[in-house]
Amino acid sequence: MRQRAAVLCATAAVVAGTATAAPAGASPPPRAQAPAAAGLDWTKCGTARYPALQCASLAVPLDHARPHGERITLALTRIPHTAPASRGPLLVNPGGPGGSGRTLAGFVASSLPAEVAARYDVIGFDPRGVGASSPALDCRPGHFAPVRPDSLPRTPAIERANLTRAQSFARACGAKYARVLPYLDTVSAARDMDAIRAALGAPEISYVGYSYGTYLGAVYAKLFPHRVRRMVLDSVVDPAGVWYEDNLGQNRAFDDRHRAFLAWVARHDATYRLGTDPARVEDRWYAMRAALAGKPAAGKVGAAELEDTFVAGGYYNGYWPALAAAFAAYARDRDTGPLVTAYEALGAVDAARDNGYSVYAAVQCRDAAWPRDWRRWRADHRASYRKAPFMTWNNAWYNAPCAFWPVRALRPVDIANGELPPVLLFQATHDAATPYEGAVRVRRLLAGSRLVVEEGGGNHGVTLSGNACLDRHLAAYLADGTVPRGGGGGADAVCPALPEPVPPASKAASASARGFTLHRLLGPRPR
């Protein structure tokens, strides 16, 4: 990944003519009135894995400032409490933005200790625009169909091709969803959460949010502090960087995590036979990337698709054995079969991921201002690439529609909060998607919060993933509000990371089946 793109005069923001823009810099008031209770009609919708699952839908205002105006529909799930006395609803969110939370309710209820889960109604939901909620976005079906232009803008033509894709996506979203885009944002999703609370007839909610779900939870807590009973934030978004700076920060963190993977491959040379020197293994990975840029594997896996596949290893090291096997097969024997299989399992984008990406873009582009001058993006990403070549440009193009978004941006919410019960944060020290510094910042901003750190861990989403030490803290907190004693400026409790995976891939999968299940629900992207 070596950049030598010439200066390209990009257009300014491409504004779809039918889009309705909100006032510039509009920001919601820090408090909001709870919507009137609507009631829910639960029906059985159990699966083989989660037979007790129930489903319902809830109509909420498209624009919460106009509660009697147009309505949209949220899809909900529930695992009901089974204990004689309930602690009320426990809402769960897998992140994104754009992640579906309906199945997560079953996973969380089945993964918590039975005596803890029995006291809660565990509530999953598809946020506005997502999955079974209506309308569900799909701005440009097939946007990620292979083979895409190389993410590395080595020439002006490659840069123009990627810019055209980003502009086309933003334009398509504006043309197709002009009516709803102004209301796809984190504050609106947080108000939807309070509509769910009201419909459940609950004075308070508890909450478990992963990844972006930590920011959603923090925004909810800012708007409705007295509605929070307990709140768990796992793999914590840095609110100071929402969203452009946070994405730049990811580049270095994912590069570090990718190098950790390559070093792991070198330590397992007896299995993969790619060499014992991590630098040499890294050279062979980038040689594979260069070869695929010229000749995609099976007409499916070019350089961009290779990055889409291997970024999954930055989220969860349980994927490392399968990724290493695919890498080795190609690097040693030019066998493309395992690489294509890995891409189809981890990198390929189906209709559900098209939907998730559409919501991801809509929410992040609306939540906060992004640079509108492509020259700023180019300069920032050139600088980032020099230090972190693995994902810098792939990440740039993933977010580039925000440079051309047809709806004007809001201001980020100041999540600082002194009105909450203790909030429990979980964070791995080497998390690439939400780097450690963000969790430390949020601990300072949420007065009385506590931070449990997985020392040496690099996975994104660490509770209910096989680490018994972390899960004991989670269970104690949800059972009776117990938190670690305050430790001052950093971690309040420390748990050792789980051991690294051991090849082959089948052995790694069986070692932490729950971890694989969770990370399939969280997904390698958006966040």
Secondary structure in CASP SS format (residue, H / E / C, confidence):
PFRMAT SS
TARGET T0000
AUTHOR 0000-0000-0000
METHOD secondary structure of the structure
MODEL  1
M C 1.00
R C 1.00
Q C 1.00
R C 1.00
A C 1.00
A C 1.00
V C 1.00
L C 1.00
C C 1.00
A C 1.00
T C 1.00
A C 1.00
A C 1.00
V C 1.00
V C 1.00
A C 1.00
G C 1.00
T C 1.00
A C 1.00
T C 1.00
A C 1.00
A C 1.00
P C 1.00
A C 1.00
G C 1.00
A C 1.00
S C 1.00
P C 1.00
P C 1.00
P C 1.00
R C 1.00
A C 1.00
Q C 1.00
A C 1.00
P C 1.00
A C 1.00
A C 1.00
A C 1.00
G C 1.00
L C 1.00
D C 1.00
W C 1.00
T E 1.00
K E 1.00
C C 1.00
G C 1.00
T C 1.00
A C 1.00
R C 1.00
Y C 1.00
P C 1.00
A C 1.00
L C 1.00
Q E 1.00
C E 1.00
A E 1.00
S E 1.00
L E 1.00
A E 1.00
V E 1.00
P E 1.00
L C 1.00
D C 1.00
H C 1.00
A C 1.00
R C 1.00
P C 1.00
H C 1.00
G C 1.00
E C 1.00
R E 1.00
I E 1.00
T E 1.00
L E 1.00
A E 1.00
L E 1.00
T E 1.00
R E 1.00
I E 1.00
P C 1.00
H C 1.00
T C 1.00
A C 1.00
P C 1.00
A C 1.00
S C 1.00
R C 1.00
G C 1.00
P E 1.00
L E 1.00
L E 1.00
V E 1.00
N E 1.00
P C 1.00
G C 1.00
G C 1.00
P C 1.00
G C 1.00
G C 1.00
S C 1.00
G C 1.00
R H 1.00
T H 1.00
L H 1.00
A H 1.00
G H 1.00
F H 1.00
V H 1.00
A H 1.00
S H 1.00
S H 1.00
L C 1.00
P C 1.00
A H 1.00
E H 1.00
V H 1.00
A H 1.00
A C 1.00
R C 1.00
Y C 1.00
D E 1.00
V E 1.00
I E 1.00
G E 1.00
F E 1.00
D E 1.00
P C 1.00
R C 1.00
G C 1.00
V C 1.00
G C 1.00
A C 1.00
S C 1.00
S E 1.00
P C 1.00
A C 1.00
L C 1.00
D C 1.00
C C 1.00
R C 1.00
P C 1.00
G C 1.00
H C 1.00
F C 1.00
A C 1.00
P C 1.00
V C 1.00
R C 1.00
P C 1.00
D C 1.00
S C 1.00
L C 1.00
P C 1.00
R C 1.00
T C 1.00
P H 1.00
A H 1.00
I H 1.00
E H 1.00
R H 1.00
A H 1.00
N H 1.00
L H 1.00
T H 1.00
R H 1.00
A H 1.00
Q H 1.00
S H 1.00
F H 1.00
A H 1.00
R H 1.00
A H 1.00
C H 1.00
G H 1.00
A H 1.00
K H 1.00
Y C 1.00
A C 1.00
R C 1.00
V C 1.00
L H 1.00
P H 1.00
Y H 1.00
L C 1.00
D C 1.00
T H 1.00
V H 1.00
S H 1.00
A H 1.00
A H 1.00
R H 1.00
D H 1.00
M H 1.00
D H 1.00
A H 1.00
I H 1.00
R H 1.00
A H 1.00
A H 1.00
L C 1.00
G C 1.00
A C 1.00
P C 1.00
E C 1.00
I E 1.00
S E 1.00
Y E 1.00
V E 1.00
G E 1.00
Y E 1.00
S C 1.00
Y H 1.00
G H 1.00
T H 1.00
Y H 1.00
L H 1.00
G H 1.00
A H 1.00
V H 1.00
Y H 1.00
A H 1.00
K H 1.00
L H 1.00
F C 1.00
P H 1.00
H H 1.00
R H 1.00
V E 1.00
R E 1.00
R E 1.00
M E 1.00
V E 1.00
L E 1.00
D E 1.00
S C 1.00
V C 1.00
V C 1.00
D C 1.00
P H 1.00
A H 1.00
G H 1.00
V C 1.00
W C 1.00
Y H 1.00
E H 1.00
D H 1.00
N H 1.00
L H 1.00
G H 1.00
Q H 1.00
N H 1.00
R H 1.00
A H 1.00
F H 1.00
D H 1.00
D H 1.00
R H 1.00
H H 1.00
R H 1.00
A H 1.00
F H 1.00
L H 1.00
A H 1.00
W H 1.00
V H 1.00
A H 1.00
R H 1.00
H C 1.00
D H 1.00
A H 1.00
T H 1.00
Y H 1.00
R C 1.00
L C 1.00
G C 1.00
T C 1.00
D C 1.00
P H 1.00
A H 1.00
R H 1.00
V H 1.00
E H 1.00
D H 1.00
R H 1.00
W H 1.00
Y H 1.00
A H 1.00
M H 1.00
R H 1.00
A H 1.00
A H 1.00
L H 1.00
A H 1.00
G H 1.00
K C 1.00
P C 1.00
A E 1.00
A C 1.00
G C 1.00
K C 1.00
V E 1.00
G C 1.00
A H 1.00
A H 1.00
E H 1.00
L H 1.00
E H 1.00
D H 1.00
T H 1.00
F H 1.00
V C 1.00
A H 1.00
G H 1.00
G H 1.00
Y H 1.00
Y C 1.00
N H 1.00
G H 1.00
Y H 1.00
W H 1.00
P H 1.00
A H 1.00
L H 1.00
A H 1.00
A H 1.00
A H 1.00
F H 1.00
A H 1.00
A H 1.00
Y H 1.00
A H 1.00
R H 1.00
D H 1.00
R C 1.00
D C 1.00
T C 1.00
G H 1.00
P H 1.00
L H 1.00
V H 1.00
T H 1.00
A H 1.00
Y H 1.00
E H 1.00
A H 1.00
L H 1.00
G H 1.00
A C 1.00
V C 1.00
D C 1.00
A H 1.00
A H 1.00
R H 1.00
D H 1.00
N H 1.00
G H 1.00
Y H 1.00
S H 1.00
V H 1.00
Y H 1.00
A H 1.00
A H 1.00
V H 1.00
Q H 1.00
C H 1.00
R H 1.00
D H 1.00
A C 1.00
A C 1.00
W C 1.00
P C 1.00
R C 1.00
D C 1.00
W H 1.00
R H 1.00
R H 1.00
W H 1.00
R H 1.00
A H 1.00
D H 1.00
H H 1.00
R H 1.00
A H 1.00
S H 1.00
Y H 1.00
R H 1.00
K H 1.00
A C 1.00
P C 1.00
F C 1.00
M C 1.00
T H 1.00
W H 1.00
N H 1.00
N H 1.00
A H 1.00
W H 1.00
Y H 1.00
N H 1.00
A H 1.00
P H 1.00
C H 1.00
A H 1.00
F H 1.00
W C 1.00
P C 1.00
V C 1.00
R C 1.00
A C 1.00
L C 1.00
R C 1.00
P C 1.00
V C 1.00
D C 1.00
I C 1.00
A C 1.00
N E 1.00
G C 1.00
E C 1.00
L C 1.00
P C 1.00
P C 1.00
V C 1.00
L E 1.00
L E 1.00
F E 1.00
Q E 1.00
A E 1.00
T C 1.00
H C 1.00
D C 1.00
A C 1.00
A C 1.00
T C 1.00
P C 1.00
Y H 1.00
E H 1.00
G H 1.00
A H 1.00
V H 1.00
R H 1.00
V H 1.00
R H 1.00
R H 1.00
L H 1.00
L E 1.00
A C 1.00
G C 1.00
S C 1.00
R E 1.00
L E 1.00
V E 1.00
V E 1.00
E E 1.00
E E 1.00
G C 1.00
G C 1.00
G C 1.00
N C 1.00
H C 1.00
G C 1.00
V C 1.00
T C 1.00
L C 1.00
S C 1.00
G C 1.00
N C 1.00
A H 1.00
C H 1.00
L H 1.00
D H 1.00
R H 1.00
H H 1.00
L H 1.00
A H 1.00
A H 1.00
Y H 1.00
L H 1.00
A H 1.00
D H 1.00
G C 1.00
T C 1.00
V C 1.00
P C 1.00
R C 1.00
G C 1.00
G C 1.00
G C 1.00
G C 1.00
G C 1.00
A C 1.00
D C 1.00
A E 1.00
V E 1.00
C E 1.00
P E 1.00
A C 1.00
L C 1.00
P C 1.00
E C 1.00
P C 1.00
V C 1.00
P C 1.00
P C 1.00
A H 1.00
S H 1.00
K H 1.00
A H 1.00
A H 1.00
S H 1.00
A H 1.00
S C 1.00
A H 1.00
R H 1.00
G H 1.00
F H 1.00
T H 1.00
L H 1.00
H H 1.00
R H 1.00
L H 1.00
L H 1.00
G C 1.00
P C 1.00
R C 1.00
P C 1.00
R C 1.00
END
